[in-house]
Amino acid sequence: MKKKLPHKTTYWHISRFLERWMPSKLYARSLIIVIAPMVLLQTIMTAVIMERHWDNVTKALSRSVAREVAFVTTLYDNSPKDPASVDALLKQANATLDLVFTLERGGQLPEVSRKPLYSLLDIKLTQYLETRLKRPLVVDTLSNSDYVDVHIELEKGVILRFATNQARVYASSTPLFLLWLLGSSIVLVTLAVVFLRNQIKPILELAQAAQNFGMGREAPDFQPRGADEVRAAAEAFLNMKERIERHVEQRTTMLAGVSHDLRTILTRFKLELAFMGDNPKVTELREDVAEMQRMLEGYMAFVKGDGGERGEMTDVSQLLENAADVSERGGASGIERAVQPMMNVPVKADALRRCVGNLLANAARYAKRVKLAGRLERNQLVITVDDDGPGIPAAMREDVFKPFVRLDDARNLDETGTGLGLAIAQDIAHAHGGHIVLEDSPLGGLRAVVTIPV
């Protein structure tokens, strides 16, 4: 019976969308969580409240001006229309109303070359004036950015012109309000950035300390700080670090004692065999004791790992050259080298030398041609060991890193023949925060790629 897949809800789709498109960094996500609602709220306020305020105030001011102009035109229509009466009318209107009226005789309405693309002032003022006056008129809001200029044809050849400041017919406080809104938003965003940075910094320090510890480096300046939850996590990390270091120290001390006791017994065996002369039985016993010695050294090397060594700045270029020289003295044929010069990075020198030595020994055991390369690439130290040997089947490449795998085809033997060569190398790579991957080699055999972050 097939198991039914869970129904993909709207919440699931939203979560997937956010997971795919949200930034990966906690700091950036926190900023979005704080800033996005604020920006959305202020946008709604501006679009709804301010739009209504702007619209209503502009309409009210335009209606007021239209009524005043209509009142002046009505007075003109009811006046004797002689020059003295008209001048007195305009003088009184200019003194009473916040408008500037002039009368042009023998004139005509001007032609407006262009109209604004969208202007609430132009639209509403024209609409209210046409409704009130029912006369031909032209509204010009573009010729002068500070004034509104209106021409009204009272009679054939008689043009009433009035001008007023745009603040008289337009809600001019809106841009100032928007400026204050923008300024307050900048202040709030700045405070959010500063606050969140201080909150995220302890988390980044904890992550860096954990990474350094995983790579065998010290973090002496790390102290728990920040919010209670972050401080609790940091203290838990320090307690775990202390327990691991104590465990490693106790194990190293115990192994040193065991190694000393076993070596003492093997030394007595060798001395007793030395006094027994040379005969086939004694020779076999000597070979058994030598094999036990090699096995002991291999087991100790595996359990010891990096030996508690601390990472220090090391010329890895010279380290790789030395490892190749040692392998050649141990019987490996001429090892080709392609090592980038002057690679000074913090590593555990002795442990890394042992790692590379095991990889070279494995390659040299089954191949005629071995190539060692090293380079720095994207903040990573990359070391490759290629050979032209029989290689390892892809299905077995994970198994060969397991301790005590001794299949000849797996090529997981070190100098002691205990099946710990690649296991020790992988353990050392892990102690540096890196790993080893086995691939097909361009030489036709196996490629071992050691990748260590630096």
ZIQUIGI-V96510 format. One record per backbone hydrogen bond with DSSP energy under -1.0 kcal/mol. CO is the residue of the C=O (numbers start at 0). NH is the residue of the N-H. E is the energy in kcal/mol with one decimal. If there is no record, write none. Layout:
BEGIN
co=CO nh=NH e=E
co=CO nh=NH e=E
END
This chain:
BEGIN
co=6 nh=8 e=-1.0
co=8 nh=12 e=-2.0
co=9 nh=13 e=-2.6
co=10 nh=14 e=-2.6
co=11 nh=15 e=-2.4
co=12 nh=16 e=-2.4
co=13 nh=17 e=-2.7
co=14 nh=18 e=-2.5
co=15 nh=19 e=-2.0
co=16 nh=20 e=-2.3
co=17 nh=21 e=-2.6
co=24 nh=28 e=-2.0
co=25 nh=29 e=-2.7
co=26 nh=30 e=-2.2
co=27 nh=31 e=-2.1
co=28 nh=32 e=-2.4
co=29 nh=33 e=-2.0
co=30 nh=34 e=-3.3
co=31 nh=35 e=-2.3
co=34 nh=38 e=-3.0
co=35 nh=39 e=-2.7
co=36 nh=40 e=-2.7
co=37 nh=41 e=-2.5
co=38 nh=42 e=-2.2
co=39 nh=43 e=-2.3
co=40 nh=44 e=-2.5
co=41 nh=45 e=-2.6
co=42 nh=46 e=-2.8
co=43 nh=47 e=-2.6
co=44 nh=49 e=-1.9
co=47 nh=51 e=-2.1
co=48 nh=52 e=-2.5
co=49 nh=53 e=-3.0
co=50 nh=54 e=-2.5
co=51 nh=55 e=-2.9
co=52 nh=56 e=-2.6
co=53 nh=57 e=-2.2
co=54 nh=58 e=-2.3
co=55 nh=59 e=-2.4
co=56 nh=60 e=-2.5
co=57 nh=61 e=-2.5
co=58 nh=62 e=-2.6
co=59 nh=63 e=-2.1
co=60 nh=64 e=-2.3
co=61 nh=65 e=-2.5
co=62 nh=66 e=-2.3
co=63 nh=67 e=-2.0
co=64 nh=68 e=-2.6
co=65 nh=69 e=-2.4
co=66 nh=70 e=-2.3
co=67 nh=71 e=-2.0
co=68 nh=72 e=-2.5
co=69 nh=73 e=-2.1
co=70 nh=74 e=-2.1
co=71 nh=75 e=-2.1
co=72 nh=76 e=-2.5
co=73 nh=77 e=-1.9
co=75 nh=78 e=-1.1
co=81 nh=85 e=-2.6
co=82 nh=86 e=-2.6
co=83 nh=87 e=-2.2
co=84 nh=88 e=-2.4
co=85 nh=89 e=-2.7
co=86 nh=90 e=-2.5
co=87 nh=91 e=-2.3
co=88 nh=92 e=-2.4
co=89 nh=93 e=-2.6
co=90 nh=94 e=-1.7
co=91 nh=95 e=-2.1
co=92 nh=96 e=-2.9
co=96 nh=98 e=-1.4
co=99 nh=162 e=-1.6
co=101 nh=160 e=-3.0
co=103 nh=158 e=-3.0
co=118 nh=122 e=-2.6
co=119 nh=123 e=-2.6
co=120 nh=124 e=-2.5
co=121 nh=125 e=-1.7
co=122 nh=126 e=-2.1
co=123 nh=127 e=-2.7
co=124 nh=128 e=-2.5
co=125 nh=129 e=-2.4
co=126 nh=130 e=-2.0
co=127 nh=131 e=-2.2
co=128 nh=132 e=-3.1
co=129 nh=133 e=-1.5
co=135 nh=152 e=-2.5
co=137 nh=150 e=-2.5
co=139 nh=148 e=-2.4
co=145 nh=165 e=-2.6
co=147 nh=163 e=-1.6
co=148 nh=139 e=-2.8
co=149 nh=161 e=-2.1
co=150 nh=137 e=-2.5
co=151 nh=153 e=-1.0
co=151 nh=159 e=-3.3
co=154 nh=157 e=-2.1
co=156 nh=105 e=-2.4
co=156 nh=106 e=-1.5
co=157 nh=153 e=-1.7
co=157 nh=154 e=-1.2
co=158 nh=103 e=-3.1
co=159 nh=151 e=-2.7
co=160 nh=101 e=-2.7
co=161 nh=149 e=-2.6
co=162 nh=99 e=-1.7
co=163 nh=147 e=-2.8
co=164 nh=167 e=-2.1
co=165 nh=168 e=-1.3
co=169 nh=171 e=-2.0
co=170 nh=173 e=-1.2
co=172 nh=176 e=-2.2
co=173 nh=177 e=-2.6
co=174 nh=178 e=-2.2
co=175 nh=179 e=-2.3
co=176 nh=180 e=-2.5
co=177 nh=181 e=-2.6
co=178 nh=182 e=-2.6
co=179 nh=183 e=-2.7
co=180 nh=184 e=-1.9
co=181 nh=185 e=-2.3
co=182 nh=186 e=-2.1
co=183 nh=187 e=-2.5
co=184 nh=188 e=-2.7
co=185 nh=189 e=-2.4
co=186 nh=190 e=-2.4
co=187 nh=191 e=-2.4
co=188 nh=192 e=-2.6
co=189 nh=193 e=-2.5
co=190 nh=194 e=-2.7
co=191 nh=195 e=-2.8
co=192 nh=196 e=-2.2
co=193 nh=197 e=-1.8
co=194 nh=198 e=-1.6
co=195 nh=199 e=-2.7
co=196 nh=200 e=-2.1
co=199 nh=203 e=-2.1
co=200 nh=204 e=-2.4
co=201 nh=205 e=-2.1
co=202 nh=206 e=-2.4
co=203 nh=207 e=-2.5
co=204 nh=208 e=-2.5
co=205 nh=209 e=-2.5
co=206 nh=210 e=-2.3
co=207 nh=211 e=-2.7
co=208 nh=212 e=-2.4
co=209 nh=213 e=-2.3
co=210 nh=214 e=-1.4
co=211 nh=216 e=-3.6
co=212 nh=215 e=-1.4
co=215 nh=310 e=-1.7
co=218 nh=221 e=-1.4
co=226 nh=230 e=-3.0
co=227 nh=231 e=-2.5
co=228 nh=232 e=-2.1
co=229 nh=233 e=-2.4
co=230 nh=234 e=-2.5
co=231 nh=235 e=-2.2
co=232 nh=236 e=-2.2
co=233 nh=237 e=-2.3
co=234 nh=238 e=-2.3
co=235 nh=239 e=-2.4
co=236 nh=240 e=-2.9
co=237 nh=241 e=-2.3
co=238 nh=242 e=-2.2
co=239 nh=243 e=-2.6
co=240 nh=244 e=-2.5
co=241 nh=245 e=-2.3
co=242 nh=246 e=-2.5
co=243 nh=247 e=-2.8
co=244 nh=248 e=-2.4
co=245 nh=249 e=-2.5
co=246 nh=250 e=-2.6
co=247 nh=251 e=-2.6
co=248 nh=252 e=-2.4
co=249 nh=253 e=-2.5
co=250 nh=254 e=-2.8
co=251 nh=255 e=-2.4
co=252 nh=256 e=-1.9
co=253 nh=257 e=-2.7
co=254 nh=258 e=-3.1
co=255 nh=259 e=-2.1
co=256 nh=260 e=-2.4
co=257 nh=261 e=-2.7
co=258 nh=262 e=-2.4
co=259 nh=263 e=-2.0
co=260 nh=264 e=-1.9
co=261 nh=265 e=-2.5
co=262 nh=266 e=-2.3
co=263 nh=267 e=-1.9
co=264 nh=268 e=-2.2
co=265 nh=269 e=-2.3
co=266 nh=270 e=-2.3
co=267 nh=271 e=-2.6
co=268 nh=272 e=-2.6
co=269 nh=273 e=-1.8
co=270 nh=274 e=-1.1
co=278 nh=282 e=-2.5
co=279 nh=283 e=-1.9
co=280 nh=284 e=-2.0
co=281 nh=285 e=-2.7
co=282 nh=286 e=-2.2
co=283 nh=287 e=-2.2
co=284 nh=288 e=-2.6
co=285 nh=289 e=-2.4
co=286 nh=290 e=-2.3
co=287 nh=291 e=-2.4
co=288 nh=292 e=-2.2
co=289 nh=293 e=-2.3
co=290 nh=294 e=-2.7
co=291 nh=295 e=-2.5
co=292 nh=296 e=-2.3
co=293 nh=297 e=-2.3
co=294 nh=298 e=-2.7
co=295 nh=299 e=-2.6
co=296 nh=300 e=-2.2
co=297 nh=301 e=-2.1
co=298 nh=302 e=-2.6
co=299 nh=303 e=-2.4
co=300 nh=304 e=-1.5
co=303 nh=306 e=-2.3
co=305 nh=308 e=-1.6
co=311 nh=346 e=-2.3
co=313 nh=315 e=-1.4
co=313 nh=344 e=-2.0
co=314 nh=318 e=-2.0
co=315 nh=319 e=-2.7
co=316 nh=320 e=-1.9
co=317 nh=321 e=-2.6
co=318 nh=322 e=-2.4
co=319 nh=323 e=-2.2
co=320 nh=324 e=-2.2
co=321 nh=325 e=-2.6
co=322 nh=326 e=-2.0
co=323 nh=327 e=-2.1
co=324 nh=328 e=-2.3
co=325 nh=329 e=-1.4
co=326 nh=331 e=-2.4
co=327 nh=330 e=-1.4
co=335 nh=371 e=-3.2
co=337 nh=373 e=-1.5
co=342 nh=315 e=-2.7
co=344 nh=313 e=-2.3
co=346 nh=311 e=-2.6
co=346 nh=348 e=-1.1
co=347 nh=351 e=-3.0
co=348 nh=352 e=-2.5
co=349 nh=353 e=-2.0
co=350 nh=354 e=-2.3
co=351 nh=355 e=-2.6
co=352 nh=356 e=-2.4
co=353 nh=357 e=-2.3
co=354 nh=358 e=-1.8
co=355 nh=359 e=-2.6
co=356 nh=360 e=-2.4
co=357 nh=361 e=-2.3
co=358 nh=362 e=-2.1
co=359 nh=363 e=-3.0
co=360 nh=364 e=-1.7
co=362 nh=366 e=-1.1
co=368 nh=387 e=-1.2
co=369 nh=335 e=-2.8
co=370 nh=385 e=-2.8
co=371 nh=337 e=-2.4
co=372 nh=383 e=-2.4
co=373 nh=339 e=-2.7
co=374 nh=381 e=-2.9
co=378 nh=453 e=-2.0
co=379 nh=376 e=-3.1
co=380 nh=451 e=-2.4
co=381 nh=374 e=-2.1
co=382 nh=449 e=-3.6
co=383 nh=372 e=-2.5
co=384 nh=447 e=-2.1
co=385 nh=370 e=-2.7
co=386 nh=444 e=-1.5
co=392 nh=395 e=-1.7
co=395 nh=399 e=-1.6
co=397 nh=400 e=-1.1
co=398 nh=401 e=-2.1
co=401 nh=404 e=-1.3
co=413 nh=416 e=-1.4
co=418 nh=403 e=-1.1
co=419 nh=423 e=-2.8
co=420 nh=424 e=-1.9
co=421 nh=425 e=-2.8
co=422 nh=426 e=-2.2
co=423 nh=427 e=-2.3
co=424 nh=428 e=-2.2
co=425 nh=429 e=-2.5
co=426 nh=430 e=-1.9
co=428 nh=433 e=-2.8
co=429 nh=432 e=-1.9
co=434 nh=450 e=-2.5
co=436 nh=448 e=-3.0
co=438 nh=446 e=-2.9
co=440 nh=443 e=-1.8
co=444 nh=440 e=-2.0
co=445 nh=386 e=-1.2
co=446 nh=438 e=-3.1
co=447 nh=384 e=-2.0
co=448 nh=436 e=-2.2
co=449 nh=382 e=-2.7
co=450 nh=434 e=-1.8
co=451 nh=380 e=-3.5
END
